Amino acid sequence: MKIAPQLPNTRRIAYAFFSLLLAFSPVAQLFSQAQTLPATQVEARAGSAETSRPGFRLERIPVAGGAELLTIFGQLDGLPREGERSAEVPLVSIVRDTLGDDSTDNDRLRYVWMLTYTKPNFGQRIASAIPFLYSRVGNKKRAGKNAPPPIMDLAAADREVWERFLWTALQNILLDSYAMPLKAASRTFRRNLSDYRKAHIVRALAILSLYEAETGTPSAFSSSEMVDIQARLMLSEKTFGGIVDDIYLQRVYEKQTTTMRDLRGHNWELLRQRAEAEAVYFEPLQMPDGSATHALLWVARPDLAKNRERRFDARFLNVSNPWTDARLQNWKGYTETRYFDADNRPVDAGAEGARAVEMIPLALYGLDFPKIPMLLVDFRDAANPKKREMSRRVLEDVAGNLLSLSSVASIPYFLGRTVYDFVTSKRGMDMNQPSRLRTYSQLKLLLSLSASLDPSLRDEISRRLERVSLNPLENGMEAEAQLARDQYAALIAYAKRPDGLPARLDRDRRAEMMPLKHGRAEQVLFRLGNVLSFGLYTHREKASPQLQAQLDIKRQLAFHERFLRQVAKSSPQVEIVWNIADVRRSLRFIAENGASANRKVASVAAHIFTRTQDEEARSLCLNSLYRINNETAKKELLRIYRDQKLDARWRTQSVEYLRLAIKEEQRIAPADAKAILSVVNENQ
């Protein structure tokens, strides 16, 4: 065993002193100074400009073998066009495995492609492994003819969790034990690859949300499917997100959506108040669905001379003083002319008393970031946002890759880092904050979709925004649009080839059949082999009509189980909240086909029995508990019989089902078997 040497005391003290120095240095305090000034009425033209709503459409292509490929197209009006080329670009594709029938109960969503997400070229791969290279290195010009990589398999989300743990173990045990260059390069490459995928997941979520919000468009996805897709994409950023049960996806989606709206509202108001206090103009930028995700700050040129002696508080704004900046006094960059009335309210150019004011863009912020608005573009200092974005990354890379420090192994580093993180997070400092990845990705999408911004301003923002990216794997917006077109063409060709997507779905179905022929112990071994081989080995059954029919039943059981679990959790009286006909339909299916259903289904059927007064539903619950061949179902039947408060007919029906279960030698726990025999004998 190799034992790491203990750090000398002087080195420990130096690390602790360095971390504390960062926390309390004058540079850090510069970003968190506060002052109180009287408010100035400088309300901008928030919401006055109409936002163009892009046209989304969905294309449905059948796939041989019983599936369909659904693709969302969007109008990227914010990008320049070549000749007569349409602004419409394929954005997100999703495979729905239907098993070749018209029933939606056995449908299963599989792969999600964000068509701008591509395999990096050789140069990008090399650059992404270079430590401390925090910059883009160019664009991938063309996508290959092979099928593009999906960003997620919705039906196997748990696989990502175990593969992530395996890669982490491999990194810590094997790669980190070699020389520092290999350790730093491998960690840097994995970090960039992960960030690149996360950025496209963020954009896929935004596109799905915009498509769903667009009125007048009949969705090809059911409401539950849309929630499942978005919730799974949201959970992909969480360590254990892939193993979250489907029953909780609705709650995850609602919680994440509410949290994001609260963050935007908080940062909107915080930034607006700071802009008002500092006599600059606040203007929200809206996504096509009307949600404000970013905001611009402007300064009026006449105010530069008027406020030259005014003190400027940079807290939360994180830009230098505009009143004393010689660059603004001699500004030659982009400007806009706005019109205001005598009360400084935005008006049309032809309005009575309107006065023209030349406006200079100051900065652009993201509003969906925790705690503070996040600076994305500083029109005077292109390096300002990037330095702030790099602050946390540099600290982590130096500590982890160069000095081999961790919060677990080094107590001095842990204490110093804890103090530094606390100070920077609590004092409104845009330093040492989590990555701008989400808000950066959303801004790229906003610039592509929206044609409401002046083209010159949009180009200026795009040019400056690209400098903020730390990831060599990123591509520019125009390059991504071309890659999306190329990859969609490759995906269509892949879907039409017999050895392409149809063959892949057939392999997935045969892997899905594995639990139908093997017990729990064998299933664990097969899944362990899949994880340890990084997905290279997957056990698949040989397809047969019998297994196909069993797979159909298995999927429908999963559909009805999930629905009934939602019913059981939602209300103490089922009929009040749910359509009782739908509940009966699910219970009837389980009563007819649920012999192999699991313990959860049995518990849910018993739970619904106690929460409904509908006689047919209650009868179906008891029938389901009889048909389900496991210990839990018979335990629940016995419990219902023993409930003296129930009507005699339900207790009589329960004991009759128990008698049949004993006769058919169904699975019953030994302790329950004795009690059931006693009950049956008493009622003969």
N, C-alpha and C positions, 0 to 999 in steps of 0.2 A: 504493500500500500504506500502510495506517495503522500507524504504529509507536508502541507504548505508551511513554510517557515513563518514564525511569528514576526509581525512588523515591529521594528524598533520603536521605542517610545517617542523618540524625536520625530519619526515619520508620522506616527499617530497624531501627535500634537500639531504637526504642520497641517495635516488634512483637516483637523477640526478647526484650526485657526483660519485656514483658507475658506472653509464653508461659512463660518461665522462672519468673516470679513466681507464675503459676498452679500450676506444678508443685511449688514448694517453699514455698508459702504456708502459714500456720498452719491455714487452713481445710482445705487438702488433707491436712495431717498429722493433723488431728483425726479424719479418717475412717480412718486407717491405724495408729493407735496400738495397741500390743499389750502384754499383760501376762500373767503366768503365775499361775494360781490353782489351788488344789486342786480336784479334781473333786467335784461333788455329785451324788448319785444322784437324778435327777429324771426317770426314764424315764416317758414319757407313754403313753397308751393306743394306741400305734401299732398299727394293724391290728386292734384289738379290735372296732370297729364294722363291721358287715356292710355291704358296698356293694351297692346294688341294681343289678342288671344290666338295662339297658334292652332292650326287644324291638326288634330290627331286622328289617325284612322288605324284600324286593325285589319291585318291581312291574315286569312286562315288558309293554310295549305295542308291537305290530307297527307299522311305518311303511311306507307304500306305496312300492313300488319296490325292496324287498329290504333292509330294515334293521329294527332294533328299538331302542326307548328303554328303558333300564334305570334304575330310580330306587330309591335306598335311602331308606327311611323310618325314623325313629327316634322313640322316646318321649321327649319333652322334659318329663319329670316335674318338673324343677326350676323350671318356669315356671308362673305362675298361670293357671287356666283360666277361660273365660267360659261360665257355664251348663253345658250338657251337651257342650260341644265336646271332642273327643278330644285327648289330649296328643300324638298322633302327627302328625309334621310331615315333609313331604318335604325331604330334605337335599341329596343329590347325584344328578344325572342324567348318564348317559353314553350316547352313541349308538354302536351297533355296526353297521357296514355289512357285511352278509352276502352281498351280490350276489344275494339271493333264493334261495339254495340251502341245503342242510343241511350242507355241508362246512364245517368250521372252519378249514381250511387257507387259505382266501381271505378270512377275516374281517378287518376292519380297524376298530380303535377310532378314533373321531373326536372329537367334542366332549365336553367335561366342563363341566357346569354346577354350581357351588355355588349353590344356590337362594337363599341369603341375600345373595349378591353381586348388586348392582343398579346401574343407572345413577343417579348422584346427581341430585337435583333442582336447580333453578336456584339456590336459596339456598346449597346445599352447594357447588356449583361456584364461586360467587363467593367464599365464605368460604375455600375451599381454595386460592385464589390470593392471599390476603392474607398477606404476609410477617409472620412472628412471631406469627401467630394459632395458638397451640398448644392448641386446645380444640375440643370438639364444639359444634355450633350447633343441635342438634335432630335429629329423626328424619324420615326419609321415611315418610309415612303409608301410601301405597298405591302399588303397582307399576302400571305401565301395562298395556295389553292387548297390546303388542308382545312379541315373543319376548325373553326375558332374555338378557343378554350371557354367553357362555361364558367361563370363566377360562382355557381352553386348548384348542387343537386338537392332539390327540396325534399326528396324522398329518402335521402341518406345524410341528413344534416349532422347526425351524431358522429359520422366518420371523421369529420374535421376536428372534433374535440380530441379524439384519441390520436390522430396523426399529429396534432399540434403538441400533445404531451410527448409523443415519441421523438419528434424532432428536437424538442427542448432537452430531453434526456440525452439524445445523441450529441447535441451541441455541447452540453456541460461535461459529459463523460469522455467523449472522444475528441471532438474538434478543439475544445479549449485546452486540452492537455498538450497540444503541439505548440509550435512557436507562435509568438504573438501575431505575426502577419496573417497566418491562417485563421486564428481566432477572430481577429478584427475584420478580415475580409468576409468570412462566413456570416458573422453576425450582421454586418452592414448589408450584405446581399439579402438576407432573410428579412431584415427590417424594411428595406426598400420594396421588396416583392410584396410584403404584407400591406404596406401603405398604398401601393399601386392598386391592389385589389380593393382595399377599403374605399379608395376614392371613387371607383366605378360602382361599387355597391351603393354609395351615397347618391350618385347620379341616377342609378336604376330606381332607387326608392322615390326620388323626386319625380321622375318621369311617370312612374306608376300612379303616384298621387295626383299629378296633373291630368293624366288620362282619366282617372276615376272622377275627378272634379268637373271635367268638361261636361256641360249640360247638353242634352239633346242627342247624346251619343249612346246607343244601347251597348252595354259592355258585353264582351264575349266571356267574361269571367263572372261567376257568381260572387255575391258579397263575401261569403265565407272564403272563397278562393283568393280574392283580393287581399283579405285580411291575413290569410296564411302566408301568401307570398311576401307581403311587406313585413310581417312579424318575423319570419325566418331570416330575411335579409337584415333586419335590425339586430336580431340575436346573434348574427354571425360575428359581430364585434365583441361579444361577451365570451369569457373563457369557457363557461359551461353552457353557452346558449344553444348548442346543437342537441343537447339531451333534454331540453324542456319539452314536456308533454304537450301534444297538440291541443289539449283542452284549455291550456293557459294562453294560447296564441292571441285570442281576442283581448284578454286582459293586458298582455304585453303591448299590443298595438295601441290600445286606448291610452295606456299609461305613457308610452313613449310619445305619442302624438300630443297629449296634454302637456307633458313636460316641455316639448319643443315649442309649443305655443306660448307657454308661460315664460320661457327663456327669451323668446323674441319680444314679447310684450315688455318684459323687464328691461331688456337692453334698449329697446326703442325709447322708452321713457327716460332711461338714464342718459342716453346719448342726446336726446332732444333737450333735456334740462341743461346738460353741460354746454351744448351749443348755444342755447339761449343765454346762459350766464356769461359766455365768452364772446357774445356778439357776432357769432357766425351763423350761417343758414343751414338748416337741416332739411334733407330731402330723402324720403324712403324710396328704395327701388323695389318694385314688386315683381314677383313671378307671374306668369300668365294667369294663374288661378286667383290672383289678388293678394296672396300672402306676401308680406314684406319680409324678405330675408336679409337685405343689405340696405345701407343708407350712405348717402353722400353728404359731405359738409362742404359748403361754399363760403367764400369771403367776398364781400363787395369791394370793388376797387376804390370807391370814394371813402370807405371806412379805413383804408390803410393810413391815409394822412390824418384823419380825424382821431384815430385811436393810437397814434404813435407812442404816446406816453402811458398807455393803458397797460396794466399788469396782466399777464396771461397765465392761467393755471392749466397745466398740461395733464392733470390727472384725468384718467379715463380716455382722454383724446390722444395722448401719446405722440404728439407732433410738436415741433418747435414753434416758438412765438411768431405768429404771422405779422404782428404789428411792427416788429423791428427787423424783419427779414428783407434784405436788399433784393433778393431774387423776386419777391412779389412786387416790389416797387418798380422793377424793370421787367415785369412778366411778359414774355413773348409766346407763351404756350397757348393751350386751348382756353377760350373764354366763351361765355354765353351772355346774351342780353336778356334780362328779365324786366318785367314791368310791375311797379308797386304803386299803391295809392298813398294818400297822405298819412294813413295809419300803418304804413309799412306792410300792407297785406298784398299778396300776389294778385294781379288782375291781368286782363287781356290788354294787348297793345292799344286797342282802340277805345278803351274805357276812359270815361271822363276823369281828368286829373291824373292819368297814368304817367309815371316818370320812368325813363329807361335807366337801368342800372347794369353796369358791366360786372359779371360774376366770374370769379376765378375758382376752379375746383381745388379744394384743400386736401381732402382725404376720403377714402372709402372704407367702410367698416362692415363686418359680418355681425348679424344680430342673433344668431342661434348658438352662441358660445356661452358656456357656463360663466356666470358672475359678471363679466364685463364685455362690452362691445370689442370686437377683435379687429385691429388695424390690418387691412389687406393692401391698400395702395396709399402711398404718400406721394402726392404729385410734385413735391419739391425735393424729396430725398428717396430715390428708388431703393436704397439699401436699408432704410429704416425698418420696414416690415420684415425683411429677410433676417436682419440681425436679431430681431425679437423672436422670430420663428426658430432661429438657430440656437438661441440661448439655452433652452432645455436639452436639445439634441446634443450640443457640444458637451455640456456637463455630463450627460449620461454616457457618451462615447468615451470621453477622457477617463471617467471613473471606471467604467466597465471594461473597455477594450485595452486601455493603456496601463492603468494602475491596478486593474483587477480588484477593484473595490466593490463591495456589495453591502446593502443595509443589514444583511444577515451575519456576514463574517466580520465586519468592522464596526464596532460600537461608536468610536469617534466619528466615523463618516456618517453613520446612522443619525447621531445626534445633530451634527452640523447640517446635514441635508434636511432633517425634519424641521429645524428652525428656519432654514432658508425657504423651504416650501411653504411653511406657515406664513411667513412675512409676505412673500410674493403673492400668495393666494388671498390674503385677507386685506391687503392695502390697495387693491385696484391696480396693480402693476402688470403691464403687458410684458412681463419677463418671466422666464421659467414656467410658462403656461403649456397645457397640452397642445397638440398640433392644431394648426389651422386647416387641417386636411378637409374636414367636412364643409366648412364655410367656403374654402377655396374651390372645392369641386362644384358646389352649388352656384357660385358666381360664374364659373366657366359655362355652366348650363344656362344660366340666366342670360349671359351675353350672347349665347348661340340662339336661344329661342326668341328673345325679345327684339323687336324692331323699333321700339319706342324711343330708345336712346339715339341721340345724334350720332351718325356714323363716325365722325371724327373723334367724339368722346369715347365711343365704344372701342375704337381702335387704340386709343391712348390707354384706356383701362386694360385692354387685353395685352398690350405690349408690356406694361408695367407688371401685370399680374403674373405673367410667365416667369418673371425674375424671382418671384417669391418661392416658387417650387424648389424643394430640396431634393427631389427624386429624379435621378437620371433616366428612369423608365417612363416618365411622363412624355406625352406628345402634345403638340399644339392643337388648337381647336380645328383649324382647317385640315390638318393632317388626320385628326380623329374622324372627321366627317368622311374623308375619302376611305379611311380604314374601315369604317362602318359599312360603306357601300360594298367594298371588296369582300369583307367577311360575310356579309349577308348573301352575296352571290355564291360564296364557297359553302355556306350553310345550306342553301337551297339545293346545290348540287349534292351535298352530303346526304340530305334528306331523301333525295330521289334515287340514290344508289342502293341496290339491294344489300350490298355489303357495308353500307354506311349507317345512317341513323336507324333504319328498321332492324338491322342486325344488332345494333347496340341495345335497343329496347328489348329485343328478344333475349339477349344475355341478362339484362336487368330483371326480366320477368322470371327467368330460370333461377337466378339468385334469390328472388323473392319467394320461390317455391321451397327453398331449403327448410324453413320451419315446419312445412307440411309433412316432411318425411323423417325428421330427426328430432330427438329429444333435446332437453335443455343443455345437458352436458356437451353433446356434440355441437350444438349451436354455438356455445361459448368457445369451443376449440376452433371452429371454422372462422368465427369473427376475430379471434385472437390472431390466427394466421393471416387474415386480411390486413389487420392493423400492423403487425410486425413486418409484413412484406411491403408496406406502404401502398397497399392496394393492388400489388402485382398478382396476388393470389386471391381468387374469389371462388368459393364453392358454388357450383351451379348444378341443378338437377336436369335430367333429361326430360324434355317436355313431352307430355302425353295429354290426350283429351281429358282424362280423369284429373290430372293435376291442373289443367287449365280451368276446369269447372270448380275445383277446390279453391284455386286462386281467386276466381270471381266471387265465390262465397266469402272468402276471407276478407276481401276488400269491402264488400257490402256490410259485413259484420262490423268492420272498423268504422265505417260511415255511421251506422245506426248506433253503435256504442258511443261514439263521440257526441252524437245528437242527444241521446238519453242522459249522458253525464251532464251536459249543459242544462237539460231540463231539471235534473235532480238538484243542481246547485243554485238554480235561479230563484225559486219561489217556494214558499211553504204550501201553496195551493196551485197545482199544475195548470188547472183549467183557466186560471186568471191570466196567466202570462202567455201560454202556448196554445196553439191550435191543437185540440185534443185528437183530431183526426190524424195529424202528423205523428203524435205520440203513439197512437194505436198502430199506425203503419209500421213504425220501428219495432214495437213490441211484438207485432205479429210476425215480422221477419225473423226475429230471434227465436220465437216459439217454434217456427217451422225449420229453421236452419242453424240454431245456436248450440248444437250438441258440443261443439268444440270451443265455445266461447270461454273467455277467461273469468277469473274471480271478480274483476271490476264490473263486468257486465251483470253478474249475479247480484252484486251489492247494489248496483244502480236499479235493477228491476225491483228488488225488495224496497229500496228507498222510495221509488215512485209509487209503489203500492200504498205506502203510508201517507202519501201526499196528494192523492186524488180520490174523489168520490165517484168517479165515472166507473160504472159497473163493468163495462166491457174492458176498459183499460186494466182494472184490477184483476179480472179473470185472465187476461193475457199475461199479466205479471206473474201470476201463479203458474200458468202453463209454461212460461219461459224458465222459471226456476226449476220446474220438473225436467224440461228438455236439456238444460245446461248440465253436462255431466262432470261436475266437480264438487268438492267438499263444501265450498262456500254456499253454493246454491241450496244444498240440502240442509245446511245449518240455518239458512234464512227461512226455509219452509218450516223447519221445526220451531223457530222463534215465532213465526206468525201463528202457528197452531197454539203455542203456549200463551199467546196474548188473550187474556180473558175479556178484554174490552171489545174485541172484535165480534161482529155478528157471527152466529153459529155456522152459517152456510160457508163462510170463508174458512173457518177452522176445519169444517168437514171436508171441503175441497182440498185443503192442505194435507190432511192426513191421508186422503185417497191418493194424492200424488206421491206421498212418502211410501205408501204401500207398494205402488207400482215401481218406485225406484229400488226398493229392497228386492222385489221380484226380478227386476232386470239386472240386478247386481251392479248398479251404478256406483261411482266413486263416492264413498262416504267415510268421514273420519271415524276411527274406531270408537271414540267416546260418544259421538253422535249416533253411531249405529246401534249401540245398546239402548239409548234413549228412544230412538225411532222404533225399534222392535217392541219396546214396552208400550209405546203409544199405539202402535198398530194392533197389538194384542188386546189392549183395552177397548178399542173401537170395533172389534170384530162382532 
